[in-house]
Amino acid sequence: MKISRLVALSSSLLLGAVLALTGAATVNAATSVDYVALGDSYSSGVGSGSYDSASGDCKRSTKAYPALWAAANSPASFAFTACSGARTGDVTAGQLGPLSASTDLVSISIGGNDAGFADVMTTCVLQSESTCLSRIATARSYVDSTLPGKLDSVYTAIRSKAPSAHVVVLGYPRFYKIGGSCLAGLSETERSAINSASDYLNAATAKRAADHGFTFSDVASRFTGHEICSGSAWLHSVNWLNIGESYHPTAAGQSGGYLPALNSVV
């Protein structure tokens, strides 16, 4: 953080203490923060509705956790470039423009599309259990062999453009409550394998984030009790009328799962 910002922050904290003693509103220290939100559909807010028409197919939502954090904290600047369907290469090619030496905070979720998340779910919904499990095994192999290098490329690019930023990498939820209320659809074996694959992806992502000095924030525990089949789901199940929202967080998942995960490490 720049020296001038530290001075401004100290002044804000002192003023806040004075105002608190006089019963006036305190000053929000986050007003000195320049925030950039990168990533895929879990960061853009697909599934939560209220999309900004100017974002087009990226489907950036006012109910996505980056927008909610910005609305609550009034940062000095907020750039929201996360985009539905983004892979690691899309982030490096098209999302890093707002980053600079002035950037204080960066958030990102990425890697699920590289690992073939959408194809895994399509395969499991439409084909046999054995085919589903085979496709999951292929995805796990990709996470072992190829994804780490792709994450390294993204994380290195972020650090190069924003050398002083606090970078928060957010993971993915488990999708299913095992033994839950779903009576049809995928088998419990398939649901368990999908949950395990999500954990596997999160573990790999957390390792790469740590190796770059970034902060990984888990969301799986925050979605516990709100998975598909829980009866109080914060995730869309398969939606044949709006297939793109399938297996994405609802507005409640963004505000109750992802936003607290960001708040806990900022």
N, C-alpha and C positions, 0 to 999 in steps of 0.2 A: 504494500500500500504506500502511496507517495507521502513524503514528509508533510506536504500541505494538507493532505487528508488526515494525517494523524493529528495535526494541530487543530483542524476543524472538528475532528471527532472528540478530542479532549475538551474543546470549547463547548461542544454540544452536550457532553456528559456533565460538565460543570453547570451549564445553564439548566439542564434537566433537573439536577439536584436542587437548584435554587427554586425552580418553578414548582417542584414537588413540595418543597417546604411552604410555599405560598398558596398551595392548593390548585395551581394551574396545571395544564397538560404538560407532560414530559415530551422532550424532543426525541424522535426516533432516530437512533444511531445509524440505521440502515439507509438514511437519506444520503449518506456519503458513498454508497456502494454502486459501482457499475456492474450490472448483472447481465450475462449472456446465457440463454437457454438453448442447448443443442440437442440433437438426438432423433429418435424414431417416433412412431405413433404413440408410444406410451408416454412420451414427453410432449408431443403436440396435442394430445388430448382426444384422439379418436375414441369414440364410444361415449363421450361425455356430452356431446351436443354443443350448441351455442358456438358454432364455428365462425371464424372471421372470414367473410366472403373474399377478402383480398388475399387470403392465403391459398385459395384455390384447392388443388388436390392435396396440399400438405395438411389441410384440415386442422389448423391451429385453433384451439378452443379457449374461450375466456374462462372455462371451468377446469382447464389443465393446471397442474400444480405450479408451473412457472408463472402463469398469469395470476393465480391465486396468491402466490408469494409476493409478487410485485405489487398487487393491489393492497395487500396487508402491510407492506413495509415501505412503500414509496421510495424505491431506490433512485439514485441520481440519474441513472439511465437503465433502460431495459430493452434488450434486443432478443427477439424470440424467433429463432430460425429452425427449430425442430420441425421435422416433416414426416408425414405418414409414408411408410414403406422404405424409409432410409436405411441404407447399409453403411458400413464403415467408410467405403469409398465416396458415398454421397456426402457424408459429413465433411471430409477433407476437401472435396471438390466444390461444395456449394454452401456450406454453413458457417465457415470460419471468418467471413468478412468482418463482422463486428468486433472480433477480438483484437486487443491491442495491449500495450504495456500499461494502459490505464485500467484494464479489466480487473475487478476484484473478486468476482464470483462467477463460476461456470458450473452449470449442471448438465448432465447428459445421461441418457439411457441408449445403449447401442449394442448390437451383436446378435440379437434375436433373429433378425431377418437374414443376416449372413449365415447363421446356423440352420436356416430353412424352417423356421417356426411355422409359417403359413402352410407350407407343403406337408409338414408333419401332421398338422391338425386336419388338413383336407384328406390326407391318406387315412388317418385314423377314423374319421367320421364316415368315409365312403367305402373303405375296404375292410378286409378281414383283420382279426386280431393279430395273426402272425405277420401280416404285411405291415400293420401299424408298428409292431415291436421292432421289425427289421428297419423301418424308416427311422425310428427313434435311435436305434443303434448307429445308423449312418450319421445322424446329426451329432451324436456324442463323439464319434470318431473325428468329425470336422472340428468340434470344439477342442479336441486334443491336438490335432495336427496343424490346423490352418488359422483358426480364429485368434490365437494369441498374437501372431505376427500382425494381423490386421488391426487388432486393438492397439498394439504398440505403435503402429503408424499414426492412428488417430490421436493417441495420447501425446505422442512426441510433437505432432503438429500443433496441438492445443498449447502445450507448454512453450513451444517456440514463439507463438504469437501472443501469449498471455503469460509472461514469465513470473509474474507476482500473484497470479490468481489462485484463490482457493477453489480447487476443482472437485466437485462432488459427482461421483458415478453412482447412479441408482440402478438397482437390480430389477428382477421380474418376480411377480407373485407365483405361488403354486396355484394351479387352476382349479383343482377339485378337492372337495371334502370327501375323504374315503369313508364309505359306510353312511353316506348322506342320504338326502331325500330323493335323488334321481332314480327313477324306476326303469328308465329306458336309456338307449344310447350306448355309449362306450361301456365296456366291461370294467370291473374294478381293477383288473390286471392292467388294462390300458391306461386307466386314470392314474394308477400308481406309477406306471412307467413315465407318463407325461410329467407328473410332479417331480419325480426323481431327475428327469432330464433338465427341468427348470433349475433345480438345486445345483446340478452339475454345471450348467451355464453360469449361474451366479458365482459359484466357487472359482471358476476360471477367470471370470471378469474381475472379481475381487482381488485375485492374485496379481493380475496385470495392473490394476489400478494402484495397488500398494507399491509395486515395483517402480511406479512412476511418481510416487509421493502424493497420490491422489487419495481422497477419502471415499470409500465404498459405503453406501448406505443400503442396508437390507430392507426390503419391503415385505418379504414373505410372512414374517411374523405379524406384521400389521394387518395383513389380509386373513389371518387365522380366524375362523368363524364366519368369514364372508366369502369363501370360495364358492364356485359353482357347486350345486347340490347341497348347500348349507341351509337354504331356506331364507337367507339374508345376504344374497350374493352382491358383491361389489364388482363382479365381472359379468360381461355378457356371455351367455352360452352361444351356440351356433344360431345365427339369425338369418334365415333364408330370405327375408325381405330386405335385409341390409347386411349382406355378407361381410362387408368391410369392418363392421363393428364387432363381429364375433370375436370372442376371447380377448376383448379389451376392457379396461376398467370403465365403469360407469362414472358419473359425476361424483357419486359418493366414494368410489374407489380413489379418485384423484384427491378429494378433500380429506378423506379419512385414512387413506393409505399412503399415497405418495407425498402429499404436502407435509404431514408430520415426519416422514422420513427425511425430507430436506431440512425441515426446521430443527431436527435433532442434531444436526452436524454443522449448522451455520451459526 
